[in-house]
Amino acid sequence: MLLRAPLTAVWLALLLSCSSEAKPNGSKNKKPKQVIPAIECDVRAGKINLPEFIAKCPSDCKQTKSQVYGTGVFASISSICNAAIHSGVITNSGGKVIVRKMAGQNIYRGSNSQGLRSLSLPKWRESFVVSVGKPKKGVIYPSTLDYIPSRPTYSKTGEMDFFLIMQYCKVDIAWLMDGSWSIGKRRFKIQKDFLAEVAQVINVGVAGPMMGVIQYGDDPVTEFSLKAYTNSRELKPAVDKITQKGGMSNVGKALSYINKHYFSDANGNRGGAPNVAVVLVDGWPTDKVEEASRQARESGINIFFVTIEGPDEYEKQNVVEPNFVDKAVCRTNGFYSLPVSSWFALRKAVQPLVKRVCDTDRLVCSKTCLNANDIAFVIDGSSSVGTGNFRTVLQFVANITREFEISDTDTRVGAVQYTYEQRLEFAFGQHNNKADLLNAIKRINYWSGGTSTGAAITYAAEQLFSKSKPNKRKIMIVITDGRSYDDVRAPALAVHRQGVIAYSIGIAWAAQDELEYIATDPDKEHSYFVDEFDSLYKFVSKVVNNICQEFNSQPRN
């Protein structure tokens, strides 16, 4: 017994000794801590130069309405945080998310999920998926994120800014050369040198910008298509070989030509790249450009004007269309117009022009599902609706309208209310900004009376769609709560034949067979029914989402 205590002490000392040798410094075996970088709601996956990373999203990203394209697999131009909300990985309260990049897809399908609507997209060069922000055992993600600047900051020289913009330039460009006699042979040569230098600077290629040339005089002529040359080295000698055609300076005719014939799949239009037209003008056009430009803009073409040696105060009286540049461009803020004082100063315009053409975030004329429509609401104002429910219908109309870009050259909205009779509440283009349009919807007074839906459809065709703009998608949304006293089949068939995409929204006592007659096929995508007016809100995202899906499934132009 006397020996047991010393032996016990010896064993304890040995154990402590072994323990201290195994862990001389306990801190060395601690697991490295994952640092999670925070991002803003509008950060897109494509702007982070990492194949896989973890990030923390803030709260309330839904309210920012930062766009998401796709379902499950998202295009890299999507907001990371809203993609994570859409997938159910996080809630609107924010949270951690793991992002993994993948190859681009040929189609991204939009959908409504978690109270957030994603849009469809025909194709994109890069995709990503999101998962819950819990790294696997032993995996440590970067603690900082490597951002790719979308609109790089200007340095003193401007060189770095220009270089970075060129890295991410992907546009389809049609150059409209002035071949009129007024330009002369020497200045025509300067113009060709300018085009060749631009082609060299933008680095033409299938992964970046593609470039074609049209020469205009009396009539436009395609010198070469978008797909004719896949690099700047081959394109330069093609520009050198162009000979002057002569004639007048008919810019309007040239713009009509490119709108109807140039940006096509056969000519190399890629669909996923913005369409750009750069018009070089010596002095001023000899025809009108406003109408041709409007139609081109409505086809999604971003028109830039480079005007050389514009008219002086005395010469302005000879201009066919005063302020022709402002009438032609998408926005009159100076971004789309580049006046040059003389032909000998043209070379200085290369970098400023290319920066603008390649700044795809600012090419606001590109046609999308949200800015390419004429939408007519045909609203049942019959006695069975009632004042309170009519206000609910107007709220439904306003909620759909909010989703679109509203202006005279973007989406336009008109409204008809009907009973036995019809009333034009407002026409397409009567309210050209969203605030005015929403106020006009709010001010519609309830009429009360019978229900003649067929006559209302005919009236909408005559009063609204007969004045619809070329290249706009014509969309009619009929909202009714009962069976019509007249036939709806013949009027509905007539508007379908006119190219109108018709949606029918039925409430309470609306007749299912009539709703299907009114709606464009397939019925399940264009006809909806609810038992109560208070449930109308459920169809806002469905209608808008379907409009976008159909738009994105069609050729771009």
C-alpha positions in Angstrom: 0.0 0.0 0.0 2.9 2.3 0.7 4.2 1.8 -2.8 0.9 2.5 -4.6 0.9 6.3 -4.0 4.4 6.9 -5.5 3.5 4.7 -8.5 0.3 6.6 -9.2 2.2 9.8 -9.1 4.8 8.4 -11.6 2.0 7.4 -14.1 0.3 10.8 -13.8 3.6 12.5 -14.6 4.2 10.3 -17.6 0.7 11.0 -19.0 1.2 14.8 -18.6 4.5 14.6 -20.2 3.2 12.7 -23.3 0.3 15.1 -23.5 2.5 18.1 -23.5 4.8 16.6 -26.2 1.8 15.8 -28.5 0.5 19.3 -28.2 3.4 21.7 -27.6 1.3 24.6 -28.8 -2.5 23.9 -28.8 -3.2 26.9 -31.0 -1.4 25.3 -34.0 -4.1 22.6 -34.4 -7.0 25.1 -34.4 -9.2 25.0 -37.5 -8.8 28.1 -39.7 -11.8 30.3 -39.4 -13.8 31.0 -42.6 -14.1 34.7 -43.3 -17.3 35.5 -45.3 -17.1 38.6 -47.4 -20.3 40.7 -47.6 -21.8 41.7 -51.0 -24.6 44.1 -52.0 -28.0 43.0 -53.4 -27.2 44.0 -57.0 -23.9 42.2 -57.3 -24.0 39.8 -60.3 -22.1 36.5 -60.3 -20.4 37.4 -63.6 -18.7 40.4 -61.9 -16.7 38.2 -59.5 -13.6 36.6 -61.0 -13.7 33.3 -59.0 -15.0 29.9 -60.1 -16.5 29.2 -56.6 -16.9 31.4 -53.6 -18.9 32.1 -50.4 -20.6 35.5 -49.7 -23.0 37.0 -47.3 -26.2 38.8 -48.7 -27.8 41.7 -46.8 -31.5 41.8 -46.0 -34.3 43.2 -48.1 -32.8 42.3 -51.5 -36.2 41.6 -53.0 -37.1 45.2 -52.7 -34.2 46.2 -55.0 -35.7 44.2 -57.8 -32.3 43.3 -59.1 -32.9 41.0 -62.0 -32.6 37.2 -62.0 -32.5 35.1 -65.2 -33.3 31.4 -65.0 -34.5 28.8 -62.5 -32.1 26.6 -60.6 -29.3 27.4 -63.0 -29.0 31.2 -63.5 -27.3 33.4 -66.1 -24.2 35.1 -64.7 -25.8 38.6 -65.3 -28.2 37.7 -62.4 -28.1 39.1 -58.9 -26.5 36.5 -56.6 -28.7 37.4 -53.6 -32.0 37.4 -55.5 -31.0 34.1 -57.2 -30.4 32.7 -53.8 -33.8 33.9 -52.6 -35.5 32.5 -55.7 -33.9 29.1 -55.1 -34.9 29.1 -51.4 -31.3 29.0 -50.2 -31.8 32.2 -48.2 -34.8 34.4 -47.3 -35.3 38.1 -47.7 -33.6 38.5 -44.3 -30.3 37.7 -46.0 -27.7 35.1 -45.2 -24.7 33.1 -46.4 -24.6 31.5 -49.9 -22.1 29.5 -51.9 -21.8 30.3 -55.6 -20.4 27.9 -58.2 -19.8 29.0 -61.8 -20.6 26.7 -64.7 -20.8 26.8 -68.5 -23.4 29.0 -70.3 -26.8 27.6 -71.3 -28.7 27.9 -74.5 -31.9 28.8 -72.7 -32.8 30.1 -69.2 -36.4 29.6 -68.1 -38.0 32.2 -65.9 -40.3 31.3 -63.1 -42.0 32.7 -60.0 -40.6 31.3 -56.7 -40.4 32.5 -53.1 -42.3 35.7 -54.1 -39.7 36.6 -56.6 -40.0 36.5 -60.4 -37.0 35.4 -62.6 -36.9 36.2 -66.3 -36.2 34.0 -69.3 -33.1 34.5 -71.5 -32.3 32.9 -74.8 -28.7 32.2 -74.1 -25.7 33.5 -72.0 -22.0 32.8 -72.0 -21.7 31.8 -68.3 -24.0 30.3 -65.6 -24.0 29.7 -61.8 -25.8 27.7 -59.1 -26.3 28.6 -55.5 -26.3 26.5 -52.3 -26.6 27.0 -48.6 -23.5 28.8 -47.2 -22.1 26.0 -45.2 -18.7 24.9 -46.5 -17.8 21.2 -46.5 -15.3 20.0 -43.9 -11.8 21.2 -44.7 -12.9 23.6 -47.5 -11.9 27.2 -47.1 -13.2 29.8 -49.6 -11.4 33.1 -50.4 -11.9 35.7 -47.7 -12.0 38.5 -50.3 -13.8 38.7 -53.7 -12.0 39.6 -56.9 -14.4 42.0 -58.7 -14.4 42.6 -62.5 -15.2 46.3 -63.0 -18.3 46.7 -65.2 -17.7 50.4 -65.8 -14.1 50.9 -64.7 -13.0 54.2 -63.1 -11.1 56.7 -65.1 -7.4 57.2 -64.5 -5.6 60.4 -65.4 -4.6 59.0 -68.8 -7.8 57.0 -69.4 -5.8 54.1 -70.7 -6.7 51.5 -68.0 -10.4 52.5 -68.2 -10.4 52.0 -72.0 -8.5 48.7 -71.8 -11.0 47.2 -69.3 -14.0 48.3 -71.3 -12.6 46.6 -74.4 -12.2 43.3 -72.5 -15.9 43.0 -72.0 -17.2 44.5 -75.2 -19.7 42.2 -77.0 -21.9 44.1 -79.5 -23.1 43.6 -83.1 -22.3 46.9 -84.9 -23.5 48.2 -88.3 -21.4 51.1 -89.5 -23.3 53.4 -91.9 -20.7 55.1 -94.1 -21.5 58.4 -95.9 -20.8 57.8 -99.6 -22.5 61.0 -100.9 -20.8 63.2 -103.4 -20.6 66.0 -100.8 -17.9 64.2 -98.9 -15.3 64.1 -101.7 -12.6 61.4 -102.3 -10.1 62.7 -99.8 -12.6 62.8 -96.9 -14.0 59.4 -98.0 -10.5 58.0 -97.5 -10.3 59.6 -94.0 -13.6 57.9 -93.2 -12.3 54.5 -94.3 -9.1 55.0 -92.2 -11.4 55.9 -89.2 -13.4 52.7 -89.7 -10.3 50.6 -90.0 -8.8 52.1 -86.8 -12.1 51.5 -84.9 -12.1 47.9 -86.1 -8.5 47.5 -84.8 -9.3 49.1 -81.4 -12.4 47.1 -80.7 -10.7 43.8 -81.6 -13.3 42.2 -83.8 -14.0 38.6 -82.9 -16.8 36.0 -82.3 -16.3 36.3 -78.5 -16.4 40.1 -78.6 -17.7 42.7 -81.0 -18.7 41.9 -84.6 -18.8 44.6 -87.3 -20.5 45.0 -90.7 -20.5 48.0 -93.0 -23.3 49.7 -95.1 -22.5 52.6 -97.5 -25.4 55.0 -98.1 -25.9 57.7 -100.8 -29.1 57.7 -102.8 -29.7 54.1 -101.7 -27.9 51.9 -99.0 -25.6 49.1 -100.1 -24.2 46.3 -97.8 -20.5 46.3 -98.1 -20.2 43.3 -95.9 -22.3 41.5 -93.2 -21.7 41.1 -89.5 -20.4 37.6 -90.0 -18.2 38.3 -93.0 -15.0 38.8 -90.9 -14.1 37.3 -87.6 -11.0 39.3 -86.8 -9.7 42.9 -87.3 -6.8 41.8 -89.4 -9.1 40.4 -92.2 -11.6 43.3 -91.9 -9.1 46.1 -92.5 -8.3 45.3 -96.2 -12.0 44.8 -96.8 -12.6 48.4 -95.6 -9.7 49.6 -97.8 -11.4 48.1 -100.9 -14.7 50.0 -100.4 -15.3 52.5 -103.3 -17.4 55.6 -103.0 -20.9 55.2 -104.5 -21.9 58.9 -104.6 -25.4 60.3 -104.6 -27.4 62.2 -101.9 -27.0 61.6 -98.1 -30.2 59.6 -97.5 -29.7 58.6 -93.9 -33.4 57.9 -93.2 -33.4 55.4 -96.1 -30.3 53.7 -94.7 -31.8 53.3 -91.3 -34.9 51.8 -92.7 -32.7 49.4 -94.6 -30.8 48.1 -91.7 -33.9 47.8 -89.6 -35.6 45.6 -92.2 -32.7 43.7 -93.7 -29.4 43.9 -91.8 -29.8 42.6 -88.2 -30.9 39.1 -89.2 -29.7 35.6 -88.4 -28.6 35.2 -92.0 -26.3 38.3 -91.7 -24.8 37.1 -88.4 -27.0 38.8 -85.8 -26.2 36.8 -82.6 -29.3 37.7 -80.5 -27.4 37.8 -77.2 -25.4 40.8 -78.2 -26.9 44.4 -78.3 -27.5 45.7 -81.8 -25.7 49.0 -82.5 -25.8 51.3 -85.6 -23.2 54.0 -85.9 -24.1 56.6 -88.5 -21.3 58.9 -89.9 -22.7 62.0 -91.5 -21.0 64.7 -93.4 -22.9 67.9 -92.6 -26.6 66.8 -92.5 -28.9 64.2 -94.1 -30.8 65.0 -97.3 -33.9 63.1 -96.1 -35.9 62.8 -92.9 -34.6 60.4 -90.2 -37.2 60.6 -87.4 -39.7 57.9 -88.5 -37.0 55.5 -89.7 -35.0 56.0 -86.5 -38.1 55.4 -84.3 -38.8 52.1 -86.0 -35.2 51.0 -85.7 -35.1 51.9 -82.0 -38.3 49.9 -81.5 -36.5 46.9 -83.1 -33.9 47.3 -80.3 -31.2 49.0 -82.4 -29.1 51.5 -80.5 -28.4 54.4 -82.9 -25.2 56.5 -82.5 -24.6 59.6 -84.7 -21.1 60.9 -85.6 -21.7 64.3 -87.3 -18.7 65.9 -89.0 -18.6 69.6 -89.8 -22.3 70.1 -88.9 -24.3 73.1 -90.3 -23.4 76.6 -89.2 -26.2 79.1 -88.3 -26.6 80.2 -92.0 -26.6 76.6 -93.3 -29.2 75.4 -90.8 -32.0 76.8 -93.0 -31.0 74.2 -95.6 -31.4 71.3 -93.2 -34.4 69.1 -94.2 -35.1 68.1 -90.6 -33.9 70.4 -87.8 -32.4 68.7 -84.7 -32.3 65.5 -86.7 -29.8 63.9 -84.2 -32.1 64.4 -81.2 -35.0 62.9 -83.2 -32.9 59.9 -84.2 -31.2 58.8 -81.0 -32.6 56.8 -78.1 -31.8 59.4 -75.4 -31.0 63.0 -75.9 -28.5 63.2 -73.1 -25.4 63.4 -75.4 -24.4 59.8 -74.9 -25.6 58.7 -78.4 -24.3 61.8 -80.4 -20.7 62.7 -81.1 -20.2 66.0 -83.0 -16.7 66.4 -84.7 -15.6 69.8 -85.7 -13.7 68.7 -88.9 -12.7 65.6 -90.8 -9.1 66.1 -89.7 -10.2 65.7 -86.1 -12.1 62.5 -86.7 -9.3 60.3 -85.5 -9.6 61.8 -82.0 -13.2 60.4 -81.8 -12.1 56.7 -82.0 -11.7 56.1 -78.3 -14.7 58.2 -77.1 -16.9 56.5 -79.6 -15.8 53.0 -78.9 -16.1 53.5 -75.1 -19.8 54.4 -75.6 -20.6 51.7 -78.1 -19.0 49.0 -75.8 -20.6 50.3 -72.6 -23.4 47.7 -72.8 -24.9 48.8 -69.4 -25.9 52.1 -71.1 -27.3 50.7 -74.4 -30.9 51.3 -73.2 -32.5 50.9 -76.6 -31.9 47.1 -76.7 -35.3 45.5 -77.0 -36.5 43.3 -74.0 -39.8 41.8 -73.0 -40.4 44.8 -70.7 -39.9 47.6 -73.3 -41.2 46.2 -76.6 -45.0 46.1 -76.2 -48.3 47.8 -76.8 -50.6 46.5 -74.1 -54.4 47.1 -74.1 -56.4 46.4 -71.0 -60.1 45.7 -71.8 -61.9 46.1 -68.4 -65.4 44.9 -67.6 -67.3 47.7 -65.9 -70.6 45.9 -65.6 -73.0 46.2 -62.7 -72.1 42.8 -61.3 -68.5 44.0 -60.6 -69.4 46.7 -58.1 -67.4 49.7 -57.0 -65.1 48.0 -54.5 -64.2 45.1 -56.8 -63.6 47.5 -59.7 -60.9 49.3 -57.6 -59.3 45.8 -57.0 -59.3 45.3 -60.8 -57.6 48.6 -61.3 -55.0 47.7 -58.7 -54.4 44.5 -60.7 -53.9 46.5 -63.9 -51.5 48.9 -62.1 -49.5 46.0 -60.7 -48.9 44.5 -64.2 -48.1 48.0 -65.6 -45.4 48.6 -62.9 -43.4 45.7 -64.3 -42.8 47.3 -67.7 -40.6 50.2 -68.9 -42.9 52.9 -70.0 -42.2 55.6 -72.6 -43.2 56.5 -76.1 -40.4 54.3 -77.5 -40.7 51.6 -74.8 -43.9 49.8 -73.7 -47.1 51.8 -74.1 -50.4 51.0 -72.4 -54.0 51.8 -73.3 -57.2 51.0 -71.6 -60.9 50.4 -72.6 -63.8 50.0 -70.1 -67.0 48.4 -71.3 -70.6 47.6 -70.4 -73.1 47.4 -73.2 -71.1 50.3 -74.6 -67.4 51.0 -74.7 -65.2 53.9 -73.5 -61.6 54.6 -74.3 -60.1 55.6 -71.0 -56.7 56.4 -72.5 -54.8 55.6 -75.8 -51.3 54.2 -76.5 -48.8 56.9 -75.9 -51.2 59.3 -74.1 -49.2 58.8 -70.8 -45.5 58.4 -71.6 -44.0 57.8 -68.2 -44.9 55.3 -65.5 -46.0 57.8 -62.8 -48.5 59.5 -65.1 -49.8 56.2 -66.4 -50.4 54.8 -62.9 -52.2 58.0 -61.9 -54.4 57.6 -65.1 -55.3 54.0 -64.1 -56.2 55.2 -60.6 -58.5 57.9 -62.0 -60.6 55.5 -64.1 -64.2 55.9 -62.9 -66.5 52.8 -62.6 -69.2 52.8 -65.2 -71.8 50.1 -64.4 -74.1 48.4 -66.9 -74.4 45.2 -69.0 -71.6 43.0 -70.4 -70.8 43.0 -74.1 -67.3 41.6 -74.2 -67.2 40.8 -77.9 -68.0 44.4 -78.9 -65.4 45.6 -76.5 -62.7 43.5 -78.1 -63.7 44.9 -81.5 -63.6 48.4 -80.1 -60.1 47.9 -78.6 -58.9 46.6 -82.0 -60.2 49.8 -83.7 -59.3 52.4 -81.1 -56.0 50.9 -79.9 -54.4 48.2 -82.0 -55.1 50.0 -85.3 -52.7 52.7 -84.0 -50.2 50.3 -82.7 -46.5 51.0 -83.6 -44.6 48.8 -86.1 -42.4 46.2 -84.4 -44.3 46.4 -81.1 -45.8 43.2 -79.7 -49.5 43.7 -79.5 -50.9 42.3 -76.2 -54.6 42.4 -75.1 -55.6 41.6 -71.5 -59.4 41.1 -71.1 -60.7 41.2 -67.5 -64.3 40.1 -66.9 -66.6 38.7 -64.2 -69.5 37.3 -66.3 -70.8 35.8 -69.5 -71.0 38.2 -72.4 -74.4 39.2 -73.9 -72.8 39.0 -77.3 -70.6 36.6 -79.2 -66.9 36.8 -78.4 -65.6 34.2 -80.9 -65.6 36.2 -84.1 -64.0 39.4 -82.5 -61.4 37.3 -80.7 -60.5 35.4 -83.9 -60.2 38.7 -85.7 -57.7 40.2 -83.3 -55.7 36.9 -83.2 -55.4 37.2 -87.0 -54.1 40.7 -86.6 -51.2 39.3 -84.5 -52.6 40.3 -81.1 -51.6 38.1 -78.2 -54.7 37.8 -76.0 -55.0 37.0 -72.3 -58.3 36.4 -70.6 -58.7 36.9 -66.8 -62.0 35.5 -65.5 -63.5 36.2 -62.1 -66.5 34.6 -60.3 -69.3 34.1 -63.0 -67.0 34.4 -66.0 -67.7 31.7 -68.6 -64.8 29.2 -69.1 -65.7 28.6 -72.8 -65.6 32.3 -73.6 -62.3 32.8 -71.7 -60.8 30.1 -73.9 -62.2 31.6 -77.1 -60.7 35.0 -76.2 -57.2 33.7 -75.2 -54.4 32.9 -77.6 -53.4 29.3 -77.8 -52.3 27.5 -75.7 -55.2 28.4 -73.3 -53.4 27.3 -70.2 -50.7 30.0 -70.7 -53.1 32.8 -71.7 -56.4 32.1 -69.8 -56.8 32.4 -66.0 -59.7 32.1 -63.6 -60.2 33.0 -59.9 -63.3 32.7 -57.7 -62.8 36.0 -56.0 -61.6 39.5 -57.0 -59.2 39.5 -54.1 -57.2 36.6 -55.6 -56.4 38.6 -58.8 -53.0 39.5 -57.5 -51.8 35.9 -57.9 -51.8 36.3 -61.7 -49.7 39.4 -61.9 -46.4 37.4 -62.0 -47.9 34.7 -64.2 -49.0 37.1 -66.9 -45.8 39.1 -66.9 -43.6 36.0 -66.8 -45.5 34.4 -69.7 -45.1 37.7 -71.7 -41.3 37.5 -71.1 -41.0 33.8 -71.9 -42.8 34.2 -75.2 -40.7 37.2 -76.1 -37.5 35.4 -75.3 -38.5 32.3 -77.4 -38.9 34.5 -80.5 -36.1 35.7 -82.8 -34.5 39.0 -81.5 -35.5 41.1 -84.5 
